[in-house]
């Protein structure tokens, strides 16, 4: 239809044509906006890359060069749980989290931290190190890791370089590392408490009874306290005895180290820990003044005062901040592997976390995955010896045996195997360690726990109480298992499972007897699920020597008769893309986009100190523990009271 206006025919604009035209405008505008945003992002990326090229002049044999002011201090501010290794994560997602926030505290590798400190010790541009450990989480069970990190700090200080510890509040295990500093500073409103070491668990036998949950437990061993929480409302005398002895050794090593580092009389820290209330009252109610008076802190200062103290040592930048280079940025300049290929004459293979039968994931150790790595080391002609680094409380009995089979195959192939125990090598962690030619442990390593158990709760009483019943017929005495968990376990199955447990325990004794060259009777005396500390384990035959990873590597080289050798697997070399993302994060830090890389900024994010937060953490830990129970036979060699996080 047309309309005659002013002598001309013009088409009439319909509603459909109007919205069609409007849609074109909107779509066109969106495309223009998209193109504009792309150009902006691309320009920013080019700018960042250009800046990175200026800051980091490419990779050489010692890693990318990094512009650092002469005489600067390394700001040592790791964030996360101190662990054996840092699990592989999505590097791009991690870069985004670090640049823009998000994500909880992960793990930081103690060996990577030590490598950075060692590199800084020989770096002429670095004249000092600032310990800002507010973001470092050190569980009590990981005391041995804190010890070896403290050794690295001590080595740095003894090279003639200054070490200053700063902070607002000091955790007990953080302070062990800080005590190696030349000077320890703390905020005048801060505090530090020595709480000692404890072994406390949640017991809920009465709760299960009130909920009409039937607890079916199968175990062997007087000291196998793993299942006490579902059987008792308190700690058994046997568990109490083992825990007291273990904690006493840990506490003695801790207090002795602090006394020595701070130049205090032997026994001072142990005495102070039991007098903190009285000492604080004597200091006018200030815990900060109390720790200064006791000799644990040198000076109390505000945050600005602490910054000024550091600046007086290393100078200030244009913004009035001390000349420091943050750990995150400095790591980019440190070679991921120093003369250590991915695989070498000595392969270091690490088992960390609960042993499971499933797929390899962060925080757990897959039996199949580790067995495959051991197999690869056996078949690689360049590998002459293996150091098996164990940091595990155990787990699946089947997965543990899969790994042990490969250890035995390595030995049959003529390749020495040396076990290096980290903080934990208990139960299944000891099962896989037993066949080694030589076993090393730290004095505070938690090991032993030679026992086995199974736990199957059923809910027939609870179900019946509310009118739910299970009934049926079957062809065998075990057919009723199909009604689990709402009917009781068949007696035949109970007998079968208990027999499997006892057989598994006998196998465990045999594994240790064969591996350690002890009689079954000798092993039985130190087994029954009892947990031992490394120092004691060395006197009863569970451990050969006390020492760290480097001692184990040297032992492996000697057994393989190697004078010149490479070590592979200690650290995982990053890909070029991962290095780029790490560089990108370092650049963001340099531009002040990541606040956590500044003094006093790296706090323990994700560590909820509230009562509700602690309760949530307990529930989360129990859920993760239950998820790790995936043994195909339902048999577990795991230490549940070793303090593993």
C-alpha positions in Angstrom: 0.0 0.0 0.0 1.2 3.5 -0.8 0.0 6.9 0.2 -0.1 10.0 -2.1 1.6 13.0 -0.3 2.7 16.1 -2.0 2.4 14.6 -5.4 4.8 11.7 -4.5 4.1 8.0 -3.8 5.9 7.0 -0.5 5.8 3.5 1.0 4.0 3.3 4.4 6.3 2.2 7.3 4.7 -0.8 8.9 5.3 -1.9 12.6 7.2 -5.0 11.4 9.5 -2.8 9.3 10.1 -0.5 12.2 11.2 -3.3 14.5 13.3 -4.9 11.8 15.2 -1.7 11.3 15.5 -1.2 15.0 16.9 -4.7 15.3 19.5 -4.0 12.7 20.6 -0.9 14.6 20.9 -2.9 17.9 22.8 -5.7 16.3 25.1 -3.3 14.5 25.8 -1.4 17.7 26.5 -4.6 19.5 29.0 -5.7 16.8 30.7 -2.3 17.0 30.9 -2.5 20.8 32.3 -6.0 20.5 34.9 -4.9 18.1 35.8 -1.9 20.3 36.2 -4.1 23.3 38.4 -6.5 21.4 40.7 -3.7 20.3 40.9 -2.4 23.9 41.8 -5.9 25.2 44.3 -6.5 22.4 45.9 -3.1 23.1 46.2 -4.0 26.8 47.7 -7.4 26.0 50.3 -5.8 23.7 51.1 -3.3 26.4 51.5 -6.0 29.1 53.6 -8.2 26.7 55.8 -5.2 25.9 56.3 -4.5 29.5 57.1 -8.1 30.2 59.7 -8.0 27.5 61.3 -5.0 29.1 61.2 -6.5 32.6 62.2 -10.0 31.5 64.8 -10.2 28.8 64.0 -13.7 27.8 64.9 -17.0 29.3 68.5 -18.0 29.8 70.2 -20.9 31.7 69.2 -19.3 35.0 65.7 -18.4 34.0 64.3 -15.1 32.9 66.3 -12.1 33.9 64.5 -9.7 36.2 65.1 -6.1 36.9 65.8 -5.8 40.6 67.3 -2.8 42.4 70.7 -3.6 43.8 70.5 -4.4 47.5 66.8 -5.2 47.4 65.1 -7.7 49.8 63.2 -10.8 48.8 59.7 -10.4 50.2 59.1 -14.0 51.2 55.3 -14.2 51.6 54.0 -17.6 50.5 50.3 -18.2 50.6 48.6 -21.5 51.2 49.2 -24.8 53.0 52.8 -25.8 53.3 52.9 -29.1 51.5 55.3 -31.5 49.7 54.2 -30.5 46.3 51.8 -28.0 44.8 49.1 -29.8 42.8 48.7 -29.1 39.2 46.0 -26.5 38.6 44.6 -24.7 35.6 47.3 -22.1 35.1 45.0 -19.6 33.3 42.3 -19.8 36.1 45.0 -19.4 38.7 46.4 -16.3 37.0 42.8 -14.9 36.9 42.2 -15.7 40.6 45.5 -14.1 41.6 45.0 -11.1 39.5 41.4 -10.4 40.3 40.8 -12.3 43.5 38.9 -15.6 44.0 39.8 -19.1 45.1 40.8 -20.3 48.5 44.3 -21.0 49.8 45.9 -23.9 47.8 49.2 -25.7 48.5 52.7 -24.3 48.3 55.6 -26.7 47.7 58.2 -26.6 50.5 60.8 -27.7 47.9 59.9 -24.9 45.6 60.2 -22.4 48.4 63.6 -23.8 49.4 64.7 -23.6 45.8 63.8 -19.9 45.7 65.6 -19.1 48.9 68.7 -20.9 47.7 68.6 -18.9 44.5 68.2 -15.7 46.4 71.2 -16.5 48.6 73.5 -16.5 45.6 71.8 -13.5 43.9 74.0 -10.5 44.3 71.1 -8.2 43.8 69.4 -9.6 46.9 70.9 -8.3 50.2 68.2 -9.4 52.6 65.0 -11.4 53.1 61.7 -10.3 54.7 59.7 -13.1 56.2 56.0 -12.2 56.0 54.3 -15.5 56.7 50.8 -14.3 57.5 49.5 -16.3 54.5 51.3 -19.5 55.2 49.4 -22.4 56.9 51.5 -25.0 58.6 49.4 -27.9 60.2 51.0 -29.4 63.3 51.4 -32.8 61.4 53.7 -30.9 58.9 56.2 -29.8 61.5 59.0 -31.6 59.6 58.3 -29.3 56.6 58.5 -26.2 58.8 61.8 -27.5 60.1 63.4 -27.9 56.6 62.1 -24.5 55.5 63.6 -23.1 58.7 66.9 -24.8 57.7 66.8 -22.9 54.4 66.2 -19.6 56.1 69.1 -20.3 58.5 71.4 -21.1 55.6 70.4 -17.8 53.9 71.1 -15.9 57.1 74.5 -17.6 57.7 75.5 -16.5 54.2 75.8 -13.0 55.6 72.5 -11.6 54.5 70.0 -10.0 56.8 66.7 -11.7 57.6 63.8 -9.7 59.1 60.5 -11.3 60.2 57.5 -9.0 60.2 53.8 -9.5 61.0 50.8 -8.7 63.1 50.1 -12.0 64.7 52.4 -15.1 64.7 51.1 -18.6 64.5 53.1 -21.1 66.5 54.5 -23.0 63.5 55.0 -19.8 61.5 57.1 -18.6 64.4 59.4 -21.6 64.2 60.5 -20.3 60.8 60.5 -16.7 61.9 62.8 -17.6 64.8 65.6 -18.1 62.3 65.5 -14.3 61.4 68.2 -11.9 62.5 65.4 -9.6 63.8 61.8 -10.4 64.7 59.3 -7.5 64.6 55.7 -7.6 65.5 52.8 -5.1 65.6 52.4 -3.5 69.0 48.8 -4.7 69.1 49.7 -8.1 67.9 50.0 -11.4 69.7 51.6 -14.8 69.7 50.6 -17.9 71.6 52.4 -21.2 72.1 49.6 -23.7 72.2 51.7 -26.7 71.9 50.7 -29.9 70.0 47.6 -31.8 70.7 45.7 -34.9 69.4 42.0 -34.2 69.7 39.3 -36.0 67.7 35.5 -35.8 67.6 33.8 -38.8 69.1 30.2 -39.6 68.3 29.4 -43.1 69.4 26.6 -41.9 71.6 25.1 -39.9 68.8 25.1 -42.9 66.5 23.4 -44.9 69.2 20.7 -42.2 69.6 20.2 -42.2 65.9 19.9 -46.0 65.9 22.8 -46.4 63.5 24.4 -49.9 63.7 28.2 -49.6 63.7 29.8 -52.6 62.0 33.6 -52.4 62.7 36.2 -54.9 61.6 39.8 -54.3 62.7 43.0 -55.8 64.0 45.4 -54.2 66.4 45.3 -52.9 70.0 46.4 -49.5 68.9 44.4 -49.2 65.7 42.4 -46.2 67.0 41.2 -45.1 63.5 37.6 -46.2 64.3 37.4 -45.1 68.0 35.2 -42.1 67.2 32.3 -44.4 66.1 32.9 -46.8 69.0 33.7 -44.6 72.0 33.1 -41.2 73.4 36.7 -40.7 74.5 40.2 -41.7 73.7 41.3 -45.2 74.6 44.3 -45.6 77.0 46.3 -47.3 74.2 45.7 -44.3 71.8 46.5 -41.9 74.6 49.8 -43.6 75.3 50.9 -43.5 71.7 49.8 -39.9 71.2 51.5 -38.7 74.3 54.8 -40.2 73.3 54.5 -38.9 69.7 53.5 -35.3 70.7 56.3 -35.2 73.4 59.0 -35.8 70.8 57.5 -33.2 68.4 57.2 -30.6 71.2 60.7 -31.2 72.4 62.1 -30.7 68.8 60.0 -27.5 68.4 60.9 -25.9 71.8 64.6 -26.9 71.5 64.8 -25.3 68.1 63.2 -22.0 69.2 65.4 -21.9 72.3 68.5 -22.3 70.2 67.4 -19.8 67.6 66.6 -17.1 70.1 69.6 -17.7 72.4 67.4 -18.8 75.3 68.2 -21.2 78.0 67.2 -24.8 77.3 63.7 -25.4 78.5 62.7 -21.7 78.3 60.0 -22.1 75.6 58.5 -25.2 77.2 58.2 -23.3 80.5 56.9 -20.1 78.9 54.1 -22.1 77.1 52.7 -23.1 80.5 53.1 -19.6 82.0 51.6 -17.5 79.3 48.7 -16.2 81.3 50.9 -15.2 84.2 53.5 -13.6 81.9 50.8 -11.6 80.1 49.4 -10.3 83.3 52.9 -9.3 84.4 53.2 -7.4 81.1 50.1 -5.4 81.9 47.8 -7.7 79.9 49.6 -7.3 76.6 50.6 -10.6 75.0 52.9 -8.6 72.6 54.8 -7.1 75.5 55.0 -10.5 77.2 56.7 -12.2 74.2 59.1 -9.3 73.9 60.0 -9.6 77.6 60.5 -13.4 77.1 62.9 -12.8 74.2 60.8 -14.1 71.3 60.3 -10.7 69.6 62.9 -8.0 69.3 60.8 -4.9 68.8 57.1 -3.9 68.6 56.2 -1.6 65.8 53.3 -0.4 63.8 53.1 -1.6 60.2 54.6 1.6 59.0 57.3 1.3 61.6 58.2 -2.2 60.3 58.3 -0.9 56.7 60.6 1.9 57.8 62.8 -0.6 59.6 63.2 -2.6 56.4 63.6 0.5 54.3 66.5 1.6 56.4 68.2 -1.7 55.5 67.4 -1.9 51.7 66.4 1.6 50.8 63.1 3.0 49.5 61.5 3.1 46.0 59.9 6.1 44.3 56.7 5.5 46.2 58.3 5.4 49.6 58.0 1.7 49.9 61.0 -0.6 50.9 62.9 -1.9 47.9 61.6 -5.5 47.9 60.8 -8.1 45.2 57.8 -10.3 46.0 58.1 -14.1 46.1 55.6 -14.5 43.3 57.5 -12.2 40.9 60.9 -13.5 41.9 59.9 -17.1 41.3 59.7 -16.2 37.6 63.5 -15.6 37.5 64.3 -18.8 39.3 64.8 -21.8 37.0 62.1 -24.4 37.6 64.7 -27.1 37.4 68.4 -26.4 38.1 70.3 -29.1 36.2 67.4 -31.4 36.9 65.7 -32.9 33.8 62.2 -34.3 34.0 63.7 -37.7 34.3 67.4 -38.4 35.2 69.8 -40.9 36.5 67.9 -40.7 39.8 64.1 -40.3 39.6 62.3 -38.8 42.6 58.7 -40.0 42.6 56.3 -38.5 45.2 53.3 -40.0 46.9 51.3 -37.3 48.7 47.9 -37.5 50.3 45.4 -40.2 51.0 46.0 -43.3 48.8 43.0 -44.1 46.7 42.1 -46.6 44.0 40.6 -43.9 41.7 42.0 -41.3 39.5 44.8 -38.9 40.4 43.5 -35.6 41.9 45.0 -32.8 44.0 45.3 -33.9 47.6 45.2 -37.7 47.0 47.5 -40.3 45.6 46.2 -42.7 42.9 47.7 -46.1 43.3 47.5 -46.7 39.5 49.0 -43.4 38.6 52.0 -43.8 41.0 52.5 -47.4 39.9 52.6 -46.2 36.3 55.3 -43.7 37.1 57.3 -46.4 38.9 56.9 -48.6 35.9 58.2 -45.9 33.6 61.3 -45.4 35.8 61.9 -49.2 35.7 61.7 -49.3 31.9 63.8 -46.2 31.4 67.4 -47.2 30.8 68.7 -43.8 31.9 67.2 -44.2 35.4 69.6 -46.0 37.7 67.9 -45.5 41.0 64.6 -44.2 42.5 63.9 -42.1 45.5 60.4 -42.7 46.7 59.2 -39.6 48.6 56.3 -40.6 50.8 54.0 -38.1 52.5 50.8 -40.1 53.1 48.7 -41.3 56.0 47.7 -44.4 53.9 44.3 -45.3 52.5 43.2 -48.1 50.2 44.9 -51.4 50.9 44.6 -52.5 47.3 46.0 -49.3 45.8 48.9 -49.6 48.3 49.7 -53.1 47.1 49.6 -52.0 43.5 52.4 -49.6 44.2 54.4 -52.0 46.3 54.4 -54.5 43.4 56.1 -51.9 41.3 58.7 -51.2 44.0 59.5 -54.9 44.1 59.8 -54.9 40.3 62.2 -52.0 40.4 64.4 -53.9 42.8 64.2 -57.1 40.7 65.4 -54.9 37.8 68.5 -54.1 39.8 67.6 -50.5 40.5 68.0 -49.4 44.1 65.0 -47.8 45.8 65.4 -45.4 48.7 62.4 -44.1 50.6 62.4 -40.6 51.9 59.6 -40.0 54.4 58.3 -36.5 54.7 55.8 -35.6 57.4 53.6 -38.6 57.2 54.3 -42.2 56.1 51.9 -44.2 58.2 49.7 -47.3 57.6 49.4 -47.6 53.8 52.2 -45.0 53.6 54.4 -47.5 55.4 53.1 -50.4 53.4 54.6 -48.9 50.3 57.8 -47.9 52.0 58.6 -51.2 53.6 60.3 -52.9 50.6 62.8 -50.1 50.0 66.5 -50.8 50.2 66.9 -47.9 52.7 64.3 -45.8 54.5 65.0 -42.3 55.6 62.7 -40.3 57.9 62.8 -36.9 59.6 63.0 -37.0 63.5 59.4 -35.7 63.6 58.0 -37.9 60.8 54.8 -39.7 61.8 55.0 -43.3 60.7 54.0 -46.9 61.7 50.3 -47.5 62.2 50.6 -51.0 61.0 47.0 -52.2 61.1 43.9 -52.6 58.9 40.2 -51.9 59.3 36.8 -51.9 57.6 33.7 -49.9 58.7 30.2 -50.4 57.3 27.3 -48.6 59.0 23.8 -49.9 58.5 20.5 -48.1 59.2 18.0 -50.9 59.7 17.0 -49.7 63.3 16.5 -46.1 62.1 14.5 -47.2 59.1 12.3 -49.6 61.1 11.7 -46.9 63.7 10.0 -44.8 61.0 8.2 -47.6 59.3 10.6 -48.6 56.6 11.4 -52.3 56.3 13.4 -54.5 53.9 12.4 -58.0 53.1 13.0 -60.5 50.4 14.5 -63.8 49.4 17.8 -64.9 47.9 19.8 -67.8 46.7 22.7 -67.6 49.2 23.6 -66.5 52.7 25.0 -63.3 51.2 22.0 -62.3 49.0 20.7 -60.0 51.7 23.6 -57.6 50.9 21.4 -56.2 48.1 19.3 -54.6 50.8 22.2 -52.7 52.2 22.3 -50.3 54.1 18.7 -50.5 55.3 19.0 -54.1 56.6 21.6 -55.6 58.9 24.7 -57.3 57.7 24.4 -61.0 57.1 26.4 -63.0 59.7 28.0 -64.9 56.9 29.3 -61.5 55.5 30.6 -60.4 58.9 32.6 -63.6 59.2 33.9 -63.2 55.7 34.9 -59.6 56.2 36.6 -60.3 59.6 38.5 -63.1 58.0 39.7 -60.7 55.2 40.8 -58.2 57.8 42.8 -60.8 59.7 44.3 -62.0 56.5 45.1 -58.5 55.4 46.8 -57.8 58.8 48.9 -61.0 58.4 49.9 -59.8 54.9 50.8 -56.4 56.4 53.0 -58.0 59.0 54.6 -60.1 56.2 55.2 -57.1 54.0 57.1 -55.3 56.9 58.9 -58.5 57.9 60.1 -59.2 54.4 61.0 -55.6 53.7 62.7 -54.8 57.0 64.4 -58.1 57.6 62.5 -58.7 60.9 60.7 -61.7 62.2 56.9 -61.7 62.2 57.0 -61.7 66.0 59.3 -58.7 66.0 57.0 -56.8 63.7 53.9 -57.8 65.7 55.4 -56.2 68.8 55.7 -52.8 67.1 52.6 -53.1 65.0 48.9 -53.4 66.1 48.2 -50.0 64.6 50.5 -48.1 66.9 51.8 -44.7 65.6 55.5 -44.0 66.0 57.5 -40.8 65.6 60.5 -40.9 63.3 63.1 -40.6 66.0 61.7 -43.6 67.8 61.0 -45.5 64.6 64.8 -45.4 63.8 65.5 -47.3 67.1 63.0 -50.1 66.5 63.8 -51.0 62.9 61.0 -49.3 61.1 63.4 -46.6 59.7 67.1 -47.0 58.8 68.4 -43.5 59.0 67.3 -40.0 60.0 67.7 -37.4 57.3 66.0 -35.4 54.6 65.4 -35.7 50.8 68.9 -34.7 49.9 70.3 -37.4 52.2 68.1 -40.0 50.5 69.2 -38.8 47.0 72.9 -39.2 48.1 72.1 -42.7 49.4 70.5 -43.7 46.1 73.5 -42.4 44.2 75.8 -44.4 46.4 73.8 -47.6 46.0 73.8 -47.2 42.2 77.5 -46.3 42.3 76.9 -43.0 40.6 79.4 -40.2 41.1 78.0 -37.7 38.6 74.2 -37.8 38.2 71.1 -35.8 37.4 68.0 -35.8 39.5 64.5 -35.8 37.9 61.1 -35.3 39.3 61.9 -33.1 42.3 60.1 -30.2 40.7 58.0 -30.2 37.6 59.2 -27.8 34.9 56.6 -25.5 33.6 55.6 -25.2 30.0 56.3 -22.0 28.1 52.7 -21.1 28.3 52.6 -21.7 32.1 55.8 -19.6 32.4 54.1 -16.8 30.4 51.0 -16.9 32.7 53.3 -16.8 35.7 55.1 -13.8 34.2 51.8 -12.2 33.5 50.9 -12.5 37.2 54.3 -11.2 38.1 53.7 -8.2 35.9 50.3 -7.6 37.5 52.1 -7.6 40.8 54.7 -5.2 39.6 51.9 -2.8 38.6 50.3 -3.1 42.0 47.3 -5.0 40.6 47.8 -7.8 43.1 47.6 -6.4 46.6 48.6 -9.7 48.2 52.2 -9.3 47.0 52.8 -6.3 49.2 53.9 -6.3 52.8 51.3 -7.4 55.3 48.8 -8.3 52.5 49.2 -12.1 52.3 46.8 -13.2 55.0 45.5 -16.7 55.3 42.4 -16.3 53.1 39.9 -19.1 53.5 41.0 -19.8 57.1 37.9 -19.1 59.1 38.6 -18.6 62.8 34.9 -18.3 63.8 33.2 -21.2 65.6 30.9 -21.8 62.7 33.9 -21.8 60.3 35.7 -24.3 62.4 32.6 -26.5 62.5 32.3 -26.3 58.8 35.9 -27.2 58.3 35.4 -30.4 60.5 32.4 -31.4 58.4 34.2 -30.7 55.2 37.2 -32.8 56.4 34.9 -35.7 57.3 33.1 -35.6 53.9 36.4 -35.6 52.0 37.6 -38.5 54.2 34.5 -40.6 53.4 34.9 -39.8 49.7 38.5 -41.3 49.8 37.2 -44.7 51.0 37.1 -46.3 47.6 39.0 -49.6 48.1 37.3 -52.3 45.9 37.5 -54.8 48.8 36.5 -52.2 51.5 39.9 -52.7 53.3 41.9 -49.7 54.5 45.4 -49.2 55.9 45.0 -45.6 56.9 46.1 -43.6 60.0 43.1 -41.4 61.0 44.7 -39.9 64.1 48.0 -38.8 62.5 46.8 -35.2 62.2 46.7 -35.1 58.4 44.8 -32.1 57.2 
